């Protein structure tokens, strides 16, 4: 088994947008690893988010 990563970038940082991303990736078999926010100097709200997922795959599957 090997661990694969998937990063989804979004500039729409709302609870609804993050819910959609997390639910779609979970349905595709990915597990939420973390969420990283990029902040803007002009606002307290994040300018974008990177939602990071992992999934274990068979080593033979890595070539695809």
C-alpha positions as CSV (number, residue, x, y, z in Angstrom):
1,X,0.0,0.0,0.0
2,X,1.1,3.5,-0.7
3,X,-0.3,6.9,0.5
4,X,-1.6,9.2,-2.3
5,X,-2.3,12.9,-1.7
6,X,-4.9,15.2,-3.4
7,X,-5.0,19.0,-3.0
8,X,-8.1,21.0,-3.9
9,X,-7.6,24.7,-4.2
10,X,-10.5,27.1,-3.7
11,X,-10.8,30.9,-3.8
12,X,-14.4,30.6,-2.4
13,X,-13.8,30.1,1.3
14,X,-17.2,29.7,2.7
15,X,-18.7,26.9,4.8
16,X,-20.9,25.8,1.8
17,X,-17.9,25.7,-0.6
18,X,-15.8,23.7,1.8
19,X,-18.7,21.3,2.6
20,X,-19.1,20.7,-1.2
21,X,-15.4,20.0,-1.7
22,X,-15.2,17.7,1.4
23,X,-18.4,15.7,0.6
24,X,-17.4,15.3,-3.1
25,X,-13.9,14.0,-2.3
26,X,-15.2,11.7,0.6
27,X,-17.7,10.2,-1.9
28,X,-14.7,9.5,-4.2
29,X,-12.9,7.6,-1.5
30,X,-10.6,10.4,-0.2
31,X,-10.0,11.1,3.5
32,X,-9.6,14.7,4.7
33,X,-6.1,15.3,5.9
34,X,-6.1,19.1,6.6
35,X,-7.2,22.5,5.4
36,X,-4.7,25.3,4.9
37,X,-5.8,28.9,4.6
38,X,-4.0,31.7,2.7
39,X,-4.7,35.0,4.4
40,X,-5.0,38.4,2.8
41,X,-3.4,41.5,4.4
42,X,-6.6,43.5,3.5
43,X,-9.1,41.2,5.3
44,X,-9.5,38.9,8.2
45,X,-11.1,36.3,6.0
46,X,-9.0,33.8,4.1
47,X,-8.3,34.7,0.5
48,X,-8.2,31.0,-0.5
49,X,-8.0,27.5,1.0
50,X,-6.1,24.3,0.1
51,X,-8.1,21.2,1.2
52,X,-5.7,18.3,1.4
53,X,-6.9,14.6,1.2
54,X,-5.2,11.3,1.4
55,X,-6.1,7.7,0.2
56,X,-4.2,4.4,0.4
57,X,-3.7,2.7,-3.0
58,X,-2.2,-0.5,-4.1
59,X,1.4,0.0,-5.4
60,X,0.4,-1.4,-8.8
61,X,-2.3,1.4,-9.0
62,X,0.2,4.2,-8.7
63,X,1.1,4.1,-12.4
64,X,-2.5,5.1,-13.4
